[in-house]
Amino acid sequence: MHKRDPIPFELSVTVSEPTPGGIEAAAYPVAERFFGEGAELHIISAKVEPDPEAPGSFRATILFRQVTT
């Protein structure tokens, strides 16, 4: 790796929403705020479980990485 090569940051975002679409809508803006609007993002993993603090919702932890060329 050269000093000018981009650092392959991974960002873990945790959100709680009642639907898969709600999870996606809540998680992407957080990742875009970190990586920059318009950044091409790759989802490494998305783990979901019932949210014990919000009945009827699910807590999702999504791991994002920016695609670099």
C-alpha positions as CSV (number, residue, x, y, z in Angstrom):
1,M,0.0,0.0,0.0
2,H,1.3,3.4,-1.0
3,K,0.9,6.5,1.3
4,R,-1.6,7.9,-1.2
5,D,-3.7,4.8,-1.5
6,P,-7.2,5.3,0.0
7,I,-7.7,3.7,3.4
8,P,-10.3,1.0,3.1
9,F,-12.5,2.2,6.0
10,E,-15.4,0.1,7.1
11,L,-18.3,1.8,9.0
12,S,-20.7,-0.1,11.2
13,V,-24.1,1.5,11.4
14,T,-26.8,0.3,13.9
15,V,-30.4,1.4,13.4
16,S,-33.8,0.3,14.8
17,E,-36.8,0.2,12.5
18,P,-39.9,-1.9,12.0
19,T,-39.3,-2.9,8.3
20,P,-36.4,-3.8,6.0
21,G,-37.1,-0.7,3.9
22,G,-37.0,1.5,7.0
23,I,-33.7,0.0,8.1
24,E,-32.2,0.7,4.6
25,A,-33.6,4.2,4.6
26,A,-32.2,4.9,8.1
27,A,-28.7,3.4,7.5
28,Y,-27.7,4.8,4.2
29,P,-27.8,8.5,5.2
30,V,-25.4,7.7,8.1
31,A,-23.0,6.0,5.8
32,E,-23.2,8.8,3.2
33,R,-22.5,11.4,5.9
34,F,-19.3,9.5,6.8
35,F,-18.1,8.6,3.3
36,G,-19.5,11.6,1.4
37,E,-22.7,12.0,-0.6
38,G,-22.5,10.1,-3.8
39,A,-19.9,7.7,-2.6
40,E,-20.3,4.2,-4.0
41,L,-20.9,1.9,-1.1
42,H,-20.7,-1.9,-0.6
43,I,-22.5,-3.7,2.2
44,I,-20.2,-6.2,3.8
45,S,-22.8,-7.6,6.1
46,A,-26.2,-6.8,7.6
47,K,-27.2,-8.6,10.8
48,V,-30.8,-8.1,12.1
49,E,-32.4,-9.1,15.4
50,P,-35.5,-8.1,17.3
51,D,-35.0,-4.9,19.2
52,P,-35.8,-5.6,22.9
53,E,-36.0,-1.9,23.6
54,A,-38.5,-1.2,20.8
55,P,-41.2,-3.8,20.5
56,G,-42.2,-4.4,16.9
57,S,-38.9,-3.1,15.6
58,F,-35.7,-4.8,14.6
59,R,-32.1,-3.7,15.4
60,A,-29.8,-4.0,12.4
61,T,-26.1,-3.5,12.3
62,I,-24.9,-2.9,8.7
63,L,-21.2,-2.9,7.8
64,F,-20.4,-0.5,4.9
65,R,-17.2,-0.1,2.9
66,Q,-16.6,2.5,0.2
67,V,-15.9,1.1,-3.2
68,T,-12.6,2.5,-4.5
69,T,-11.0,2.1,-7.9
